[in-house]
C-alpha cells in the first residue's frame, strides 16, 4: 500500500464494526431493528442487570421454598406433639410405676404375714 493511501477504517475512532462515513467523521451505529435478521448486541450494563435479576429471582425462589419446607416441618412437629406426646407421657408414667412395683417384689416375698405386707 503506498504511503499516500491511508486505511481510514483502521484509524477511525468509531465502533470497530462500523466504518467511517463519507465525510471522514466516525459513522454512528444504527440500532438493531426487530426482525432485521441481525443479531442484537447487548452491552455490559445490560448483561450485568440481567444477571443480577436472575440472581434475585433465584434467591427469592430459594427463600420461598425454604419457608414452605419449614412450614411443613412445623405442621408435622405440631401433629406429633398434639397426638403422640400424651400417649408417650402416659407410657413413661406406667413404666415408672411398674419399676417401683418390681423393685418392691423381693421384699414382699420375704414377709410371712398378710398384715406385714
Helices and strands as residue ranges (DSSP letters): H 8-11, H 44-110
